[in-house]
Amino acid sequence: MKIKQILSILEEMAPLAYAEDFDNVGLLVGDQEEEATGVLVCHDALESVIEEAISKNCNLVVCFHPILFSGIKKITGKNYVERAILKAIKNDIAIYAVHTALDNHKKGVNKIFCNALGLTNTKVLIPKPNFIQKLVTYTLPENHEQLRNALFDAGAGQIGNYEDCSFNSKGIGTYMGNENSNPEFGERFEFVETQEIKIEVTFEKHLQGKILKALFKNHVYEEVAYEIYDLQNAHQNIGLGMIGVLETPMNEEDFLSFVKDKMQCGGIRHSAFTGKKVHKVAVLGGSGSFAIKNAILAGADVYLTADLKYHNFYEAENQLLLADIGHFESERYTKNYIVDFLKEKITNFAFVLSEENTNPVKYL
């Protein structure tokens, strides 16, 4: 099996198009045409993790955080990033990162976070904007069903918990071909009026190439009339953070103790207790100070995230309990999820969960 075959499965789990614009996801180091000997899954692809991969005969390291985040001009081994990259290159080890591609997935980082706490009725906290497009096209009634099904197969028509969604309307189409035309019906220079079906479907914008390929392949017209629009609708199943409910409400202190145990936290920094029972819980794995207002607007009793600064705690405004449980801790079960996903997809290959604890934060 080549590395690229494993990468295609990882893209099923966390499509790279889901990642935030600032992020650096995908294959960071290595040749995807190489034969894969084994896959080591980790949180951070540090030098010690690359050494672990070497010892376990794994030439692909799948990490959550990208070891290469911003551009570098020299690789001399002067810092932890360069040392990891040099060791990977010297030993023909590929590095692939998922990061916000998995953050934004409805079954990704924040769903894993919610599952660890037993939250139910979960939904995305900040739905992803500018991600939905709409295709409008026109065809003959005889071609309508075949074309529509081909668009569905290419990924169009997904709306929330529903698939194969479309709107179809009847109308009259007109055309007249010139001397270079080859009309499906009628003759050149003949004005033709014919019954047509208008098909409207939405799709995730990164699928546009597949959608257009299906359109052109399955349409009967020589010249295909179509329109693509960018929609303002946010994608309800893709986005950052998640909110859900506890089956049994708890007081705030008991809830934080519960979180500390479930997420194996070294400590939790939090705002003042509000005195309310905790029922509705918002989470965002990793750095989440930007979403405090979103958690308040969503009616959360508690917002769990990481990397909060001093003044962020004032933003709780006694409207909710704000808790920083630690960056690593809020994402700690992500690598387990990746391994389980890969093992389910490929049952006869070596997928190894890294034993290295790459959390740089220590507690007394």
N, C-alpha and C positions, 0 to 999 in steps of 0.2 A: 504494500500500500504506500502510495506517495503522500508526502506531507500535504499537498494541495487537496487530497481527498478528505483529509481530516479537517482542513480549514473550511471546506464547503459545509461540513456538518456543524462546525462552530458558528458559521454564518446563519444556519437555520436557527440555532439557539439564540444568537444575538446579532441580527442583521447590522452590518456596519453603518448602514444609512440611518439607524436609530441614534447613533452617537451624536453628542453635542459638537457644534462647529469648532470649539476650542480644543477638542480632544485629539489624541493620536492613537487610534486603534488599528487593529489588523496585524499583518505580518510586519514586524519591526526589524528583524534580523534574520538572515538565512535564505535558502533557496527552496522554494516550494516544490521543485521538481525532484528533490532528493527522496529516496526511500525512507520511510519512517521506521525507526527501530523501537520507539517507545515514546510515550507522552507523559511528562511530569506537569502536574497542575499545581499552581501556587498562588499566593496573594501578591507577592512582589518578587520580580526576577532579579534578586541580588546575586552577588558573586558566589555566596555560599549555596544558593539554590542552583546555580549553574554547575557547581562542583557536585552537588547531589545528583543532578541529571546525568553527569558524566559517570558517576559511580553506579548508577542504576540503568545505564545504557539507553537513555532517553535522548533523542536528538531533536525533540520539539518540547519547548517549555511554553505552556499556556498560563499566562498570568492575568490577574485582574487589573492591577495598576500598570500602565505602560512605563517601562524603565526609561524609554526615550519619550520625553513629553514635549520638550521644545527643542529647537534647532541647536546643534553643536557644530563648531568649526574644526575642532581637533579631538582626536581620540588618543590620548597619551597615558591614560591610566591614573590621572591625578585625583580622581574622585570616584565615589562608589558607582556612579552610572557608567563611567568610562571603563572601569575595571570589569564590570559585569559584561559589557559589550565585547571588550577585547577577549575575555575568556570564552564567550560564546562563539565568536568568529574563529578563534584558534582551534576550537574543538568541533566545528561544523554543527553547531546547535542553533536551531531556529527559535525565535521568540515571537509569540503572538499575544496581543493584549485585547481584552474585551471592554473593560471599563464602562463608559457611559452607554455603550451599545447594549449592555446588559442592565445598566441602571434604568434605562428607559423602557425595558421590556416588561410586559404585564406579569410575566412569571419570573422576572429577574430579581435583582438585589433586594428591592423593597418588598416584594412578595415573599421572598425567603425570610426577611426580617419579620414580617407580619406572621408568617407561619410559625416561627420560633416562639412568638408570644401568644399563639393561639387566637389571633384576631380573625373575625369573620366579616362577611359583607364588605370586602375590601374593594376600593376603587382608587384610581390614580389621583394623586393630590394636585399635580400641575400638568394637565393634558398638554401634549406637544403641539404647538401652533405651526402653521405654514407647512403642513405635511400631507395634506389631502388635495388631490386633483380630481377633476371631473372630465370624462370623455363623453362627447355627444357625437353620434354618427347616424347615418341614414342608409337604409338598405331595402331591398325588395322583400315582400312578405315571405317568399319562398326561402330566402337566405337568413331570415331573422333569427330563428331558433339556433341554427348552427353557429352563427356569428356571436350571438349573445353567450352561448355556452362556452365558446372558445375564449371569450373575454373573462368569463368566470374562472376558467381553468388557469388563466394567466395571472389571477390574483385580484381581479376587479370584483366589486360588489360586496365587499366586507364592511359592514356597519355594526360596530359594537358586538353583540352576541349573535348577530345574524350574518348569513352569507348568501350569495346568489341574489343580491339586491339590485334592482334596476327599475327604471321607469320607461315605459314603452307607449308611444302614441302614434296614431295613424295620420297620414297627411298626403298631399299631392306634391310630388317632386317633378321638376321640369329641367330639360337640358336640350342642347342642340350641339352636335359634334362638328368639328371642322374637318378639313381634308386629311388630317393625320389621325383622326379618331377611329376607334373600333368599338362602337357602342354595343352593350349587351342586348339592348332592345332598340329597334328603330334603325334608321339609316343615317349616314352622314348628311349634314345640312337639314335634317328633318327635326322640327320642333316636337319634342316628345313630352307628354304628360303621363305620369304613371303613379300608381299607389306605392307609397313607401312607409316603412316603419322607422320612427325615430327612437334610438336607443340611448339612454343616459345611464352611466355607471360611474361610481367613484372608485378611487384606488390610491394606495400610498405612492407618493411621487417617485420613490426609487424604483418602482415597478414599471415606469413609463415605457422603457425599451421593450419589455416583454409584452405589455399591453398593445403597443403599436405593431409589434411583430405578429401577434395573433390577429389583430384587425386586418392587416394587409393580406395575410395568408388565407383568411377565411371569408373575405369580402368578395362578391362576384363582380363588382364594378371595375372597369379599367382605371378610372380615376376615383379614389376614395375621398368622399367629403367627410371631414371630421373637424372637431374643435376640442381643445384642451384648455381648461380653466384652472387657475389656482383658487382654492376655496379658503375662506377665512375660518371655517370650522376647525376647532381644535380636535385632535385625535384622542378620544376618550380612553383608548386602551394602550396608548403609548405616552410616556411622560415620566417626570421625576417625582419621587415620593409616593406615598400611599396612605390611605386612611381606612381604618376599620374599627370594629367594636369588640370589646371584651364580652365574653359570654356572661360573666358575673362581675358587676362593678366592684371596685376596690377603693379603699382610701389611698391617698397619694403616697404616703410613706411605705405602706405595704406594697404598693405597685412598684415603686422604685427598687425595693428589695427583690421583688419578683424579677424585674428586668435585670438587675445585677447578677442574679443567679442564672437566668436563662441565657444571657449574652456573655457571661463570664467576664464581667467588667472588673477592672482593678479599682475603680471608683467612679462615682457619678456626680458631676457638678450640676446644680439645678437652681432655678429661680425660687422665689418664695412660694410656699404652699398657698393655694387658693381656698382650701377648705372644702372643695367640691369632691364628689366621688369621681373616680376615673372610669369612664365608660367608652368614650370615643377617643381613639388614639391615632395620631398622625406620626409617620416615621419617614425619615430620609437618610439612607445610608451614606456615610461620608460627610463632607462639608455641606451643611444645610442651613446656614444662617439666613440665606436669601429667601427662604421659604417660611419664615416665621409668620408673616402676615397671611400667607396662604392657609396655614394651619389654623390661625384664628378665624379667618373667614369661613373655613370649612366646619367650624363648630367643635374643634378638637378640645378635649379636656387636658390632653398632654401632647407635647411634640417632642419626639426623641430623635436626636441627630448627633452631630459631632462638630468639633473645631469652632465652638462658639467663643467669641471674645467678650471681654468684660461688659461692654456697653450693650451687647446683644441681649443680655439677661434683663435689662430694663424694658426691652420690647415686649416682654410677656404681658406687661400692663395689668397684671392680676386677672387676665382673661383666660389664661391657661397656665399649666405647669410646663416650663421649658427645661429640658434635661439634655446635657451633653454626656453621652455614655462612652465616648472614645471612638476615633475614626476606625481603627482596626476592628474593634469590638462590634461596631454597627454593620460590618461587612463580613464578619468572621466565617459565616457558613457558605459564602459564595463559592469557594473552591470545591467544597463538597458537592454542591449542586452541579458544577461543571463536570466533575468526574462521573457523577451518576448519570448525567445526560449522555456523555460520550459512551459509557458502558452499555447504556440501553440501545444506542444506535449501532455500535460495533461491539459485538459480544466476544470476539475472539482476538482481542488485541490488548497490549499492555498499557493501561492507563493508571498512573501512579499519583497518589495524593502526597504532596510534599510534606515532609516532617519538620521542615524548618519554620520556626516562629519568627516572622519578619516584622513583627510589631516593634517600631523603634521607641515606643513610649513604655517606660517602666514605672512601677508603683512601689512605694514603701509599705 
